[in-house]
Amino acid sequence: MMAPISIPIDGILDLHTFDPRELPDLLEDYLEACREKNVLNVRIIHGKGSGMQKARVRSLLLKNPLVREFKDAPPQAGGWGATVVALIPLTLPETE
């Protein structure tokens, strides 16, 4: 068993270094950690390639209840080789 990998929770997740089998858990955990740190805009770098990785990422984003919306990154941030995601903020408890 491999030791857990520590990745910075800075709103940028580059998938090039991860095994595609890790994608579902990785994406879920990373988005949750970002939301907990109030990092609500996330860029997921999946690369251009054949488009299979992008399709898989977007399929997972569609099912994730933390995701408000997602779209291609602007050209200067990777264009169609990256997806930008807006997360739903944590709701704060009502103050009395």
NORPE-V790707 format. One line per field, one symbol per residue. ss: DSSP state (h for helix, s for strand, l for the rest). phi: phi as a letter, one per 30 degrees, with the letter a starting at -180 (. if undefined). burial: # if it has 9 or more other ideal C-beta (glycine too) atoms within 8 Angstrom, else .. A space follows every 50 residues. Layout:
BEGIN
ss=???
phi=???
burial=???
END
This chain:
BEGIN
ss=lllllllllllssshhhllhhhhhhhhhhhhhhhhhllllssssslllll lhhhhhhhhhhhhlllssssssllhhhlhhhsssssslllllllll
phi=.ddeccbdcbjbbcdeccdeddeededdddddddddcicccbccccichd jdddddedddddcdddddaaaeddedcjhdcbbcbccddddcddcc
burial=........#...#.#.......#..###.######...#########... ..##.###.##..#..#..#..#...#.#.#######.........
END
